[in-house]
Amino acid sequence: MTDAGRKAAPNRGRNPNWSRDETVLLMDIYLSAPRAEKTNPQIVALSALLRAAGRRDGRAALASFRNPAGIAMRLRNFGRHDPNAPLGRDSGLRPGGAIDAEVWREFIHDRVALKTEVERIRRSIVADDWRPGPTSSRGPVPSFGARTTVTTDGRTGAYLLLVDGPINVLVPSVDIVDGRSVMKIGRTIDLDRRMAELAGGLPPYASIRYVPIAFRMFHSAAEAHTFERAILDLCDAEGWSVGGEFAYAPLDDLRRRFCENWDNHGKSRPPTP
């Protein structure tokens, strides 16, 4: 084995270290949900975003790249720097302590700067593999005759997406309010596929893009529909709805409500301690 091979060998089978931008997005989640586990809607959505970005730049070589379990464990690293962290929550993943500490020091006393940086990062890493290429598409040729469709029930997810773009273009009829964003609520069995479908409705280099903010799975489509309807009803009640599945809402408030526990009747419940 060459010297280069010996140096590279310890990194085989390991995911790349976390970047500063990835760590900033993770800190944003930590400050709202320090106990988040792998099923937390914010963790699942961040995994989808980072995995898609990793596929784009060639870093997602392993199936475990930025998966929800790894992100949830990585989240615990911030407990080392948080004096208010619950005991026993600072084990986490060992690599990356320096970048965690750097990001923590930079933003822990400046939440406004953190929010601005999170917005910048989201815009910069929305994955190109959710977007169509610059060449024309090639749809299927027409086909005719009888068709049979069989629909089966199963696990279905509800999503909360940020619709990032100029507010005066997205919702020209509303008054611009600081802290509010255009959001889309919907359901799907495959978030990656849905992201690609939505992006396919926009030109490849449009200034409008969809960013996953939260995604939670349910045992059936009926449960996902009930939850989706409850969130849309909430938007109606709060005066956030702007029509269809879209809302112009305080992002942090809507994200928090989306991540709360809900019963089978579409009523929110306090989070489990």
C-alpha positions as CSV (number, residue, x, y, z in Angstrom):
1,M,0.0,0.0,0.0
2,T,1.3,3.5,-0.9
3,D,1.7,6.3,1.6
4,A,-1.3,8.0,0.1
5,G,-3.3,4.8,0.5
6,R,-2.3,4.4,4.1
7,K,-3.4,8.0,4.8
8,A,-6.7,7.5,3.1
9,A,-7.5,4.1,4.6
10,P,-8.9,5.4,7.9
11,N,-11.5,7.5,6.1
12,R,-12.9,4.6,4.1
13,G,-16.5,4.0,4.9
14,R,-16.9,7.3,6.8
15,N,-19.1,10.2,5.9
16,P,-17.4,13.6,5.3
17,N,-17.1,16.0,8.2
18,W,-19.9,18.5,8.8
19,S,-19.4,21.9,7.1
20,R,-20.0,25.2,8.8
21,D,-23.2,25.8,6.8
22,E,-24.6,22.3,7.8
23,T,-23.7,23.0,11.4
24,V,-25.5,26.4,11.4
25,L,-28.7,24.7,10.2
26,L,-28.4,22.1,12.9
27,M,-27.9,24.7,15.6
28,D,-31.1,26.4,14.4
29,I,-32.9,23.2,15.2
30,Y,-31.1,22.7,18.5
31,L,-32.3,26.1,19.8
32,S,-36.0,25.1,19.2
33,A,-35.8,21.4,19.8
34,P,-32.7,20.3,21.8
35,R,-34.1,16.9,22.5
36,A,-35.1,16.1,18.9
37,E,-34.9,12.5,17.9
38,K,-34.6,10.9,14.4
39,T,-38.4,11.1,13.8
40,N,-38.6,14.8,14.6
41,P,-40.2,16.6,11.6
42,Q,-37.4,19.1,11.5
43,I,-34.7,16.4,11.6
44,V,-36.3,14.5,8.8
45,A,-36.6,17.6,6.6
46,L,-33.0,18.6,7.2
47,S,-31.9,15.1,6.3
48,A,-33.8,15.3,3.0
49,L,-32.2,18.7,2.2
50,L,-28.6,17.7,3.1
51,R,-28.8,14.4,1.4
52,A,-30.0,15.9,-1.8
53,A,-27.3,18.6,-1.6
54,G,-24.8,15.8,-0.9
55,R,-25.9,13.9,-4.0
56,R,-25.4,17.0,-6.1
57,D,-21.8,17.6,-5.0
58,G,-20.7,14.0,-4.7
59,R,-20.4,13.7,-0.9
60,A,-23.3,11.3,-0.4
61,A,-21.4,8.1,-1.1
62,L,-22.8,6.2,1.8
63,A,-26.4,5.3,2.6
64,S,-25.9,6.8,6.1
65,F,-24.9,10.2,4.8
66,R,-26.8,12.8,6.9
67,N,-29.6,10.3,7.7
68,P,-32.0,11.3,10.5
69,A,-30.4,9.0,13.1
70,G,-27.0,10.6,12.5
71,I,-28.4,14.1,12.5
72,A,-30.2,13.5,15.8
73,M,-27.1,12.2,17.4
74,R,-25.0,15.0,16.0
75,L,-27.5,17.5,17.5
76,R,-26.5,16.3,21.0
77,N,-23.0,17.7,20.4
78,F,-24.3,21.2,21.1
79,G,-25.0,20.1,24.7
80,R,-21.3,20.4,25.4
81,H,-21.5,24.1,24.9
82,D,-25.0,24.7,26.3
83,P,-25.0,25.4,30.1
84,N,-28.7,24.6,30.1
85,A,-28.4,21.3,28.4
86,P,-30.1,18.3,30.1
87,L,-27.6,15.9,31.8
88,G,-26.6,13.0,29.6
89,R,-27.4,14.7,26.3
90,D,-23.9,15.7,25.3
91,S,-22.5,12.4,24.0
92,G,-23.2,12.9,20.4
93,L,-20.8,12.2,17.6
94,R,-17.2,12.9,18.4
95,P,-15.9,14.4,15.1
96,G,-16.5,18.1,14.5
97,G,-16.2,19.5,18.0
98,A,-14.2,22.5,16.7
99,I,-16.8,23.6,14.2
100,D,-19.6,23.1,16.7
101,A,-17.9,25.3,19.2
102,E,-17.1,28.0,16.5
103,V,-20.7,28.2,15.3
104,W,-22.1,28.2,18.9
105,R,-19.8,31.1,19.9
106,E,-20.7,33.0,16.7
107,F,-24.5,32.9,17.1
108,I,-25.6,32.0,20.6
109,H,-25.8,35.7,21.6
110,D,-27.1,36.9,18.2
111,R,-30.2,35.1,17.1
112,V,-31.0,37.7,14.5
113,A,-27.7,37.0,12.8
114,L,-28.4,33.3,13.0
115,K,-31.7,33.7,11.3
116,T,-30.2,35.7,8.5
117,E,-27.4,33.1,8.1
118,V,-29.9,30.2,8.0
119,E,-31.9,32.0,5.3
120,R,-28.7,32.5,3.3
121,I,-27.6,28.9,3.6
122,R,-31.0,27.5,2.7
123,R,-30.9,29.6,-0.5
124,S,-27.4,28.4,-1.3
125,I,-27.9,24.7,-0.9
126,V,-31.3,23.9,-2.3
127,A,-30.3,20.8,-4.3
128,D,-30.0,21.0,-8.1
129,D,-31.2,17.4,-8.4
130,W,-34.7,18.5,-7.4
131,R,-34.6,20.8,-10.4
132,P,-35.0,20.0,-14.1
133,G,-32.0,20.4,-16.3
134,P,-31.6,23.3,-18.8
135,T,-32.5,21.2,-21.8
136,S,-36.1,20.5,-22.8
137,S,-37.9,17.6,-21.1
138,R,-38.9,14.4,-22.8
139,G,-42.3,13.3,-21.7
140,P,-43.9,10.0,-22.7
141,V,-45.7,9.7,-26.0
142,P,-49.5,9.5,-25.9
143,S,-51.0,6.0,-25.3
144,F,-54.6,4.9,-25.6
145,G,-56.9,2.1,-24.3
146,A,-58.3,1.0,-21.1
147,R,-56.3,1.5,-17.9
148,T,-56.6,0.0,-14.5
149,T,-55.3,1.7,-11.3
150,V,-55.0,0.0,-8.0
151,T,-54.5,2.3,-5.0
152,T,-53.3,0.9,-1.6
153,D,-53.1,2.7,1.7
154,G,-49.9,2.9,3.7
155,R,-47.5,5.3,5.4
156,T,-48.0,8.8,4.2
157,G,-46.2,12.0,5.2
158,A,-47.2,15.6,5.7
159,Y,-44.8,18.3,4.7
160,L,-44.1,22.0,5.5
161,L,-42.2,23.8,2.8
162,L,-40.7,27.3,2.7
163,V,-41.5,28.9,-0.7
164,D,-38.4,31.1,-1.0
165,G,-38.7,34.0,-3.3
166,P,-39.7,37.7,-3.7
167,I,-42.7,38.3,-1.5
168,N,-44.1,40.9,-3.9
169,V,-44.1,38.2,-6.6
170,L,-45.4,35.3,-4.5
171,V,-48.2,37.1,-2.7
172,P,-48.5,40.7,-4.1
173,S,-51.7,41.3,-2.2
174,V,-50.3,41.0,1.3
175,D,-48.6,43.5,3.5
176,I,-45.0,42.5,4.1
177,V,-44.5,41.5,7.8
178,D,-41.1,40.8,9.2
179,G,-40.7,37.2,10.3
180,R,-43.4,35.9,7.9
181,S,-42.7,33.6,5.0
182,V,-44.8,31.9,2.3
183,M,-45.3,28.3,3.2
184,K,-46.8,25.3,1.5
185,I,-48.6,22.5,3.4
186,G,-49.3,19.1,1.7
187,R,-48.8,15.4,1.9
188,T,-46.8,12.8,0.0
189,I,-45.4,9.3,0.4
190,D,-42.0,10.4,-1.0
191,L,-40.6,13.8,-0.1
192,D,-37.8,13.6,-2.6
193,R,-40.2,12.9,-5.4
194,R,-42.6,15.6,-4.4
195,M,-39.7,18.2,-4.2
196,A,-38.7,17.2,-7.7
197,E,-42.3,17.5,-9.0
198,L,-42.7,21.0,-7.5
199,A,-39.3,22.1,-8.8
200,G,-40.3,20.8,-12.2
201,G,-43.0,23.4,-12.4
202,L,-40.4,26.2,-12.3
203,P,-37.7,27.2,-14.8
204,P,-34.3,25.7,-13.7
205,Y,-32.8,29.0,-12.7
206,A,-35.9,30.7,-11.2
207,S,-35.5,32.9,-8.1
208,I,-38.3,30.9,-6.5
209,R,-37.5,27.6,-4.8
210,Y,-39.0,25.2,-2.3
211,V,-37.1,24.3,0.9
212,P,-38.2,21.5,3.2
213,I,-38.8,22.8,6.8
214,A,-40.6,19.8,8.4
215,F,-41.8,16.4,7.4
216,R,-43.6,13.9,9.5
217,M,-44.9,10.4,8.7
218,F,-48.2,8.8,9.5
219,H,-49.4,5.2,9.4
220,S,-52.1,5.9,6.8
221,A,-53.1,8.5,4.2
222,A,-56.2,9.2,6.3
223,E,-54.1,10.2,9.3
224,A,-51.9,12.4,7.1
225,H,-55.0,14.0,5.6
226,T,-56.4,14.8,9.0
227,F,-53.2,16.4,10.1
228,E,-52.8,18.3,6.9
229,R,-56.4,19.6,7.3
230,A,-55.7,20.6,10.9
231,I,-52.7,22.7,9.9
232,L,-54.6,24.3,7.1
233,D,-57.5,25.1,9.5
234,L,-55.0,26.6,11.9
235,C,-53.8,28.9,9.1
236,D,-57.4,29.9,8.3
237,A,-58.1,30.6,12.0
238,E,-54.9,32.7,12.4
239,G,-55.5,34.7,9.2
240,W,-52.4,33.2,7.6
241,S,-54.0,31.5,4.6
242,V,-53.5,33.0,1.2
243,G,-55.4,30.3,-0.7
244,G,-55.1,26.7,-1.5
245,E,-52.3,24.9,0.4
246,F,-50.3,28.2,0.9
247,A,-49.9,30.4,3.9
248,Y,-48.1,33.7,4.7
249,A,-47.2,32.9,8.2
250,P,-44.6,33.4,10.9
251,L,-42.2,30.6,10.0
252,D,-41.1,29.8,13.5
253,D,-44.7,29.7,14.8
254,L,-46.0,27.5,12.0
255,R,-43.0,25.2,12.3
256,R,-43.5,24.8,16.0
257,R,-47.2,24.0,15.6
258,F,-46.4,21.6,12.8
259,C,-44.0,19.7,15.1
260,E,-46.3,19.6,18.1
261,N,-48.1,16.4,19.1
262,W,-51.6,16.1,17.6
263,D,-54.4,13.6,18.4
264,N,-56.4,11.7,15.8
265,H,-59.0,14.4,15.7
266,G,-56.7,17.1,14.5
267,K,-56.2,18.7,17.9
268,S,-52.8,19.7,19.2
269,R,-51.5,18.5,22.5
270,P,-48.5,19.6,24.6
271,P,-45.3,17.8,23.7
272,T,-44.4,14.7,25.6
273,P,-41.9,15.6,28.4
